[in-house]
Amino acid sequence: QSLEAELERVAGQFQETRDRMRQLQRSSAERFRRVWVVNEDEAKALIRELLDADRVIHEQQLGMPWEEPRLWFMDNVGPLGHSRDKRDAVELASSLLGGG
């Protein structure tokens, strides 16, 4: 009986530790994403300035037509390859199926 009580206590502590670890992981990931987005916005602003300078050089200095290049990463927001929604859905499903 005392072993069963000890097992329940240790299992409870394990669950609490796992929950705290997941919360820490989520908050760290969100903090990382916010810093990424700020840096990404700054980089995009610098790229815009460079593209404007390139346009001016082509049109005014060289007398050549300028066409803005298609830069796919300018439309991106957040870390590349980040599948947050999928991960959140998997976590929710596993917590529901696991009873937690």
C-alpha positions as CSV (number, residue, x, y, z in Angstrom):
1,Q,0.0,0.0,0.0
2,S,2.8,2.4,0.8
3,L,4.5,1.5,-2.5
4,E,1.3,2.3,-4.4
5,A,1.0,5.6,-2.6
6,E,4.7,6.4,-3.4
7,L,4.1,5.4,-7.1
8,E,1.1,7.7,-7.3
9,R,3.1,10.6,-5.7
10,V,6.1,10.0,-8.1
11,A,3.7,9.8,-11.1
12,G,2.1,13.0,-10.1
13,Q,5.4,14.7,-9.8
14,F,6.4,13.4,-13.2
15,Q,3.2,14.8,-14.7
16,E,3.8,18.2,-13.1
17,T,7.4,18.3,-14.3
18,R,6.3,17.3,-17.8
19,D,3.6,20.0,-17.8
20,R,6.1,22.7,-16.6
21,M,8.6,21.6,-19.3
22,R,6.0,21.9,-22.0
23,Q,4.9,25.3,-20.8
24,L,8.5,26.5,-20.7
25,Q,9.0,25.1,-24.2
26,R,6.0,26.9,-25.5
27,S,7.0,30.2,-23.9
28,S,10.6,29.9,-25.3
29,A,9.3,29.1,-28.7
30,E,6.9,32.1,-28.7
31,R,9.7,34.4,-27.5
32,F,12.0,33.1,-30.2
33,R,9.3,33.7,-32.8
34,R,8.7,37.3,-31.6
35,V,12.4,38.1,-31.8
36,W,12.6,36.4,-35.3
37,V,9.7,38.5,-36.6
38,V,11.3,41.8,-35.3
39,N,14.6,40.9,-37.0
40,E,12.8,39.8,-40.1
41,D,11.0,43.1,-40.3
42,E,14.2,45.0,-40.0
43,A,15.9,42.9,-42.7
44,K,12.9,43.4,-45.0
45,A,13.2,47.2,-44.5
46,L,16.9,47.1,-45.5
47,I,16.1,44.9,-48.5
48,R,13.5,47.5,-49.6
49,E,16.1,50.3,-49.4
50,L,18.5,48.2,-51.5
51,L,15.9,47.5,-54.1
52,D,15.0,51.2,-54.3
53,A,18.6,52.0,-54.7
54,D,18.9,49.4,-57.4
55,R,15.9,50.8,-59.2
56,V,17.3,54.3,-59.1
57,I,20.7,53.2,-60.5
58,H,19.0,51.3,-63.3
59,E,16.5,54.0,-64.3
60,Q,18.4,57.2,-63.6
61,Q,22.0,56.4,-64.0
62,L,22.0,53.6,-66.5
63,G,18.8,54.5,-68.4
64,M,17.7,50.9,-68.3
65,P,14.3,49.6,-67.4
66,W,14.1,48.0,-64.0
67,E,11.9,45.2,-63.0
68,E,11.6,44.3,-59.3
69,P,12.8,40.7,-58.7
70,R,10.4,38.3,-57.1
71,L,11.7,37.6,-53.7
72,W,9.6,34.8,-52.1
73,F,11.0,35.4,-48.6
74,M,9.6,39.0,-48.5
75,D,6.1,37.4,-48.2
76,N,7.1,35.1,-45.3
77,V,6.4,36.0,-41.7
78,G,8.1,34.0,-39.0
79,P,10.7,31.2,-39.0
80,L,11.0,29.2,-42.2
81,G,9.5,25.7,-42.0
82,H,7.7,26.5,-38.9
83,S,4.6,24.3,-38.5
84,R,3.2,25.6,-35.3
85,D,-0.5,24.8,-36.0
86,K,0.4,21.2,-36.8
87,R,2.4,20.8,-33.7
88,D,-0.3,22.4,-31.5
89,A,-2.9,20.1,-33.0
90,V,-0.8,17.0,-32.4
91,E,-0.1,18.1,-28.8
92,L,-3.8,18.7,-28.2
93,A,-4.8,15.3,-29.7
94,S,-2.1,13.5,-27.6
95,S,-3.2,15.2,-24.4
96,L,-6.8,14.3,-25.1
97,L,-6.0,10.7,-25.9
98,G,-3.6,10.4,-23.0
99,G,-6.3,11.6,-20.6
100,G,-4.2,14.7,-19.6
